[in-house]
Amino acid sequence: MTRRKDTDQGWARDASDQAAGGPTWRYDEMKHSGVDYSDVQVARNYDARHTQFRDFKRETEQIVAMLGLDNSATVIDMGCGTGAFALHAARRYRRIHAVDVSQPMLDLAREKAKEAQLANIEFHRGGFLTYEHRAEPADAIVSTVALHHLPDFWKQVGLYRLAQMLRPGGRFYLFDVVFSFEIERYEAAIEAFIGTMSRSMGPAGQAEPKMHVLDEYSTYHWIMEGLLHRAGFQIDTANYINEFFAGYLCTKRVPSPTAAVPTGDTRPQR
């Protein structure tokens, strides 16, 4: 029997090992931006809040259909939270690597996996910048509403790192808060975003959308598309659900051996 204390200490060592030797200038993705999901009570309230406007099982079925993989696949769930995707996907794929920076969220996901008798999920404390994928290259990576916790430069680093974890031709599905309104109407658009989300989440969630705008790092659609391309992904479909949410189905590009080598001075001009 594994004691909870032993498990916690193991995860603490895992996080420490991942951070060990990292540059001191690297963005600290373990600190919270916006909602503090390292708070146990906040983590425990997550499902109750989000199931008011989300159907985790239906979302997973839609993602599984888009990825088009068979049941031999290995999938990384980056920013797994309490297991919204990982727990349902584990019934469809051979192996799930569930990754999150929040220890309480991982604890809850692990408890739910144990209750459901799912033995094919491996849990890792880490994130876009710190998780080291030591297993075989994944067939796909899924990330839902997590990347916006990083500023744009670190989004680029994180996406590049994800591409390195995928096999050539591997799939990547990203869903996040991505703004696509015209900048001239930013005030009205942000008010609409806060109002819509507040109504969806109920009284307990009214502060969260405002906190998202104040403290988190959602970006523009044209920036996100550029980040994905430069990280090594081909965008197969971009679904702009409204002015605030977007889903991207991508494939890791396979470099062509006959690609032309650029010549001349390619340094950026000042």
N, C-alpha and C positions, 0 to 999 in steps of 0.2 A: 504493500500500500504506500503510495506517495503522499507525504504530508503537504498541506498547502504551503507551509513555510518553505519547504524544500523547493517546491515549484516556483514560488516567487523569487527565491534566491537564484534559481537557474535562469529565469528570465532576466533578472537584474544583471547577472554575469553576461548573458547574451547581448544585452544592450550596451554594457560596458565594453565588451570585446569589439562590437561593431564601431563604437566611437573611438576606441583606442587607436592612436596613431593618426587619427584624422587631423587635417589642418585646423589650426585655431581660428582661421578666418571663415570656416564653413558655417553657413546659416544653421542655427540651432532649431531643427524641426521638432525637437521634443518639447519646446516651449509652446504654449497655446497662443493662437491668434483667434480672436473672436470667442466663441463658446469654449469653456474650459472642460474638455472631455477627459482630462486627467482627474476630475472630481468624480468620486464614486457615485454620488447621487445623481449628478447630471448624466452620467453614463447609463445608469439604471432607468432614467426617465426617457432615454432616447427613443426606444421602440414605441412607447406610449404616444409620444409626440408625433413621430414620423408616420406611424401607421394610420394617423388621421387623414393623411393625403397621399400615402404611398401603399402599394400592394407589392411587398417584397417578392413573393412567389411569382407573380405575373411579370414583374420586371426581369427576374432571372430567366424565365422562359423566353422572353423576347430577346435577351442578350444571347442566350444559348442558340437560338434560331439564327441570329445574325452571324455568330462566330462560325457556324457550320462545321463543328468538330465532332469526331466520334468519341465513344466512351473510353478510348485509350489515352485521351489528352491529359496533359498537365497544365494547370492554369494558376496564375498568380493573381490574387485579389489584393490590390494595393490600396490600403486605406479601408480595410475590411469592416471596421466598426464592430458592431455586435453580431456580425455574421449575416447581414441581410442577403448578400449574394452567395457567400461561401457555403452556408448551410444547405441551401437549395441546390447549388451547383455540384456539391459533393455527391449527390445522387446521380449525376449525369456524367461525371468525369472520373478518371482513375485517381488523380491526385490534385489537391488544392493546397496552395501555400497562401495562408491568410496572414497579412502583414498590417500592422497598425502601430502608431506611436503611443497610443493610449493604453496603459496597462489595465485600467478598469474595463475598457471596452473588450480587450482581448480575454480578460477573465470571464466576462459574460458570454462571449462567443464560444469559448472553450467549454463552459458549463452547459450551454445549449447543445453543443456537439456531443458531449458525453451523454446527455439525456436522450438524444436522438440515436445514440449508438453509431455515430459516424466516426470511423477510425482512419479515414483517408484524408484528413485535414491536418496539416502541420501549421502551428501558430508561431509567428516570429514578431518580436517587438522591433520595430524599425519603420523606415519610411522611404520616400523617393530618394533621399540623399544618403541614407545610412544602411539600408537593407542590402546584405550581400547574398546573392543567390548562388549557393554552393552546390545545388543539384543540377541535373541536366537542363539544357535550355528549354524554356517553357514553350508550349504550343500557342498560348495566348495569355494576355494580361488584361484584366478588367479593373477600372478605377472609376468609382462613382462618388461625386461630390466630395473630393478630397484634395485635388490639386490646387484649389484656390487658397489653400493655407500657405502657399509659397509665393513670394514675390516673383516677378516675371523672369529675372535672370536665373533664379533657382528652379523655376518651372522648367526652363530649358535644360539645365543640368539634370534634373530628375527625369525628364522624358528621354534624354540621351542615355541615361543609365538603364532605363526600362528597355530601350531598344537592344542594349547589349545582353539582356537576360533572355531574349527571344531567339528562337531558331530562325534561320532565313525563311522569309515568307510567313512568319508567325503573325497572328492577328492581335490587334490592340483595340479595345473599346473604351472610350473615355466619355463620361457624362459629367457635366459640371455646370455651375453658374457661370455663364458667358454672356457678356452684354453685346447686343447687336443694334441698339437704338442709335439714331442719329445724335451726334453730340449736341446739336443745337437745342434739343429738348431733354437734356440730361436730368433737369430738376423734376419735370413731370414724370419721366420714365422711372426715376428712382423712387419717387412717391408711389407710383403704381406698383412697383416691385414690392415695397414694404407693405402696402395695403393688401395686395393679393396674398402674399405669404402669411401675413398676420391672420387673415380670414381663414386660410387653409389650416393653420396650425392651432387655432383656438387661442383663448386668453393666455394660457401658459407660454405660448410661443410668440407673443407679439413683440417681445424685445429682440428676438434672435435675428430677424431680417435687418433691423436697424444696426445691430452689432456687426452683422456681416459687412454692410457697406462701410462702417466706420473702421473696422479693425482687420478685415480679411482682404484678400488680394485677387478678387475676380478681375478678369481682363476683357479686352475687346475681341470679337470674333476674328478679325483680320490678324491680330497678334497671335491668337491661339493657333490659327491655321499655319502661320509662319513657324511657330515653335515646333509643331508636329513635323512639318516638312524638314526643317533643319536638324531635327533629332534622328531622322532616318526613316520616317514613315511616309507612305503614300496614303492620302485620304481617299478612301473608297466612297464613303457617303458622309455628308455633313447635314445633320438634321437640326435646324434651328426651330425649336418647338414654339418659342415666342421670343420676345426681346431679351429674355433673361436666362434661358436654359438652352443647352446644345448637347447633342450626342454625336460623336465621331467614330466611325468604324474605319480602322486603318489596317494596312499591311506593312510589315517591315520590308523595306526595299532591299533587293538583292543587287549589290553593285555589279555593273556590267564590266567584264574584263576588257572590253574594247572601248570603254569610255575614254574620250579624249582627255589628255592631260593639259590643263591650262598653261599657257605660256605668257611670258611678259610680266610686267609689274602688276600684280593683283592686289596690292595693298590698298586699303580704303583711303580715299582722298579726304583731306581735311579742309 
